[in-house]
Each structure stands twice: as C-alpha cells, then as structure tokens.
Amino acid sequence: MHKNRAKSILKQGGTILGTSVTDYIATEVVPTIKAAGLDFFFLDTEHATANYREIQNLARAAKAMDVTLIVRVTQTEGHLISRALDCGAMGIVAPRVHSVEQAQSVVDNMKFPPMGIRGYGLRSIIHDYDFQGAEVEMQSSNDETMVVLQMESKQCVEAIYDITAIPGVDATMVGPFDLSVSLGIPGDFENPIFWDAFDRMVDACTQNGVAPGVHMGNTTMLKRAQEHGARYLVVGSDLSMMMKGWKEARADISTETEVQTGQGYI
C-alpha cells in the first residue's frame, strides 16, 4: 500500500494541516490542495454526496500527488468503513464515537486479522498492480491506514482516556458544534466548558500516543486549538475556503460606477 505521509508525520510527533471536501468532488481538487501546501483532506460522505466511484477517482489522484485521502463515513458501520477503504481511502474519520465499544468496532473493521476483522478485498487501487502477496499487503494496509475518531459528545469526553488507549487509534477530531451542543453550550466556543473538554482530550491523547485533532471553520480558531495542543488540524471546506477568497476579493475591489443618463449612458 502507498505510504501514508500524513500518518508518518503524526507518528513522529509532528503536525499536519488539511481541509474537508464536500462539494468540489473532482480530481482537480487534489493538485490544488497539494499546491496550497496541505498534507491531507477528508472527503465527507456523512453530510455530502460523494459516491464510491468518486472516492476511488480521488484516491488515484491523491496517491499520485502524495496527498493523504481520508473518508468520513456516514455511520460507523463495518460495511461503510470497509467499502471506503477498498476504494482506496488511506484512512477513515469515524463520526459520533461515543463509547469504547464503538471506537473498538471502528478499529476492528479497519484492520485485517489478527488486529481486526476487515474482510479481504484488496483491489488494484490498493496495490497499484504490484501485488506482493496477501500477507504483505494486509500488513501494509494495517500499518498505513489511519484511524481518526471524532469527539462530538459529552459521553465521548468522559470516555476519552479509554478510547484513545485502544491500539490502532491514530488521531481524534473534535467536531466543535456537535460537541458544544452536547455540552449544553451550543456554538459557545469561548466557554471554559468547551476548552476544558478539549484539554481533557489533548491530555488523553498525549498519554496514549495519539494525535489530538479538531476541525475548525477558520484559522483563528484553529490556531487557538493548536495552542491547546492539537496536531491533526482541519480548516474549513472546499466551498468555505473558496467563498472566503472571493469575499476578500469583493471587499478589496470596487466596481461601483456612477450611472448617467441623457449623455449616452444607460
């Protein structure tokens, strides 16, 4: 399996920066992400429309550009996880992980035996027509596939030390809005309750050798999370980042002109 550069950086104690892709589901987005200097992106199938053919097309492009493609699945069900991996995803973002049992199930479904229960289905998108044998390819997939668990609930906060202690977990990713709702402070990211939960996650990750992460809509909040210890960093989405750039251009450029009548102007 292709080497997972993003996972390697995290394992060495580094920080990675990525974004989410929700609507611009075309292979040209990958070299754009690479040219921008990002390390990875997650393709969102939880809230957006990507299908399996599009996952595989983006996986081909991502491997060619050495950008790590991760897929956020719709639910943490085994068939959704394994199908995305079989289409070439190099990792899974598992949403709404609330318990140790649920987190363990995600790992089990992502890893081949003896580490997990993933069914064998290694197609050419995985080995690039250079098949090294089942045992080698399964071990390579186990080594390179990246497990990212979303912390989006009070229950997850309470169980986070045990969740991050599960062998095979690589990173967490706070979903700020869902977490704030669960904590009873919807959208209040200035509230100490939010940052206490965040710091608890960071401490749990640090103790267990897992990279703490977060998905924020802007770099101001993302830098704040980084100051709290986050290393798996996701900023905005394809559309939100394009909109930001366009709005900045609109604010910088005036196109207003005086409309005159009776002198050849309409």
Secondary structure, 3 states (H helix, E strand, C coil): CCCCHHHHHHHCCCCEEEEEECCCCCCCHHHHHHHCCCCEEEEECCCCCCCHHHHHHHHHHHHHHCCEEEEECCCCCHHHHHHHHHCCCCEEEECCCCCHHHHHHHHHHHCCCCCCCCCCCCCHHHHCCCCCCHHHHHHHHHHHCEEEEEECCHHHHHHHHHHHCCCCCCEEEECHHHHHHHCCCCCCCCCHHHHHHHHHHHHHHHHHCCECEEEECCHHHHHHHHHCCCCEEEEEEHHHHHHHHHHHHHHHCCCCCCCCCCCCCC
